[in-house]
């Protein structure tokens, strides 16, 4: 991992370092506990951190100490006691006892965790029970101190049996140890949570970067392919124009009369040349649509005349196949927002396709209906507010042909795809018509899908949205 | 490993790795039970409700020699479940030695191999090489039916590099042996790399024997180390520690 020191894993932290006392234990709560200890045992108690800073204090200055402070020697003696108690190292035994000049005792205990000293507990000063007379160390301190007063104040000192106090402090140390352990465990758990999330994130970011790289590469390849297609189509068209032009001129006898055979051959050249041109034009359209370089000249378009024009164009070939071509467009229809020429291409392709797959005696019907389209909201929340309905026009191209099985219905829009490879030869066509339809409809924010036509055949349904009109 | 020359303190990280439910935590629990309270800290388990390790278990063991050197052993387990891959990667970082706890059941053979590959990958991701990592292998759950036979394991172990131990961790069998083998191997590796014996004036054999006795073993070190099958590393041979 390339993380900085601040982002070390919890496992690493668990290795050498234990967090400090203050990190593991809440100070205010510690103060409460220490006060409760004081209320219960009436023994003064202080808790110090590792560096000697006081963390909790539940002690009152005994009246005896206040009295000693009135004397210079007393003050010095007490200051010495404080220094010695604070610096006394309980060592490996982790417990020590100190006796003050007044005869009072201090119990000093280490707070250790994971073999590290985190702080100390000091209980005292207190006197063992029974001791009444001031010790000589006290009375000899300063002649100005009144022995009677000293005895009186000594009697007010907190009392406790040293063995009992030691046990109480041991119990307190164990309690603190439990708190430290629980705190450490919670601290490790949360650090580990963070570290794991960070590690997973890093892992996923790596994978994402790799995917993004692969995606970018594929996108670039796709762009190159489209460019290649556009260039090749364009370059193919130029010589083809000459082939078509000259074969047409030949067939018209401009270069002299032709025998019937010659004429037939020339017409075949011309016809195949035209077919090739259509294929190249289709490829060119497709690559333009794919690369997004085809510009649409959008305007409000009345779909019905477009449909009638398509039907009129294709009536001769329908008649040749003995297929009936009908148009149904009743009622008032809104205009759609689109490019009339491109829409004409959409319906021409669809109708040609329908005619191609409809057998002798069949029917192809072009039906235009008012409809609507819904733009689904991002998720289920606020559906009633977010879902918008746009008015649309639906065009249904119905045939009575061989139909399209359910699993194939989406794939027929792929370039060069035909349901049955053999049907390309039987039915002809470039295999590009439907993929151009899908892309043109997409470019109009429309939708195209295939339904079944009972009892036989398929229905290509195109829905094109109207401009900026929403339905209630 | 962390070295604190001032405090004369060494911290060594040992990791128990292996597939889910192979008995890594059980090994630590058995070590904890066996250990003298003066040496073992509390066993900390960061686990989910279903008793499976969530992040890791941690057993701190501390040993002090007469010269005042203290050696802190931090023994970790990793969570075995596949989904905890990132956690395993974190825990294994900075490991000084690894005990691989394999499940002896025949049906778990592939699981053991997958987990071992995972160990290799995770070490690699942390810039460490499995081939240079002190490693012992334990075949646990020897008491279950339909386990791979002693003969089969011994035959394979004899061809491998790592010392192999047989264990029933639920009953504490083979647990201390595995640990001492790992400690010995890890120490030898660290000593060779950092010249610890000279720097600290440290007697490794005395130390490891002390650890073994604090773990309740009455056996001598050569005896303990001799319980493994296979393992071609010279440092493990009893004569090498004499």
Interface residues (C-beta under 8 A of the other chain):
Chain A: X1 X9 X10 X11 X12 X14 X15 X16 X114 X115 X181 X184 X185 X188 X189 X192 X193 X195 X196 X199 X200 X203
Chain B: X2 X11 X13 X41 X42 X44 X46 X54 X55 X56 X58 X60 X62 X70 X72 X74 X76 X84 X85 X86 X87 X89 X90 X91 X93 X94 X126
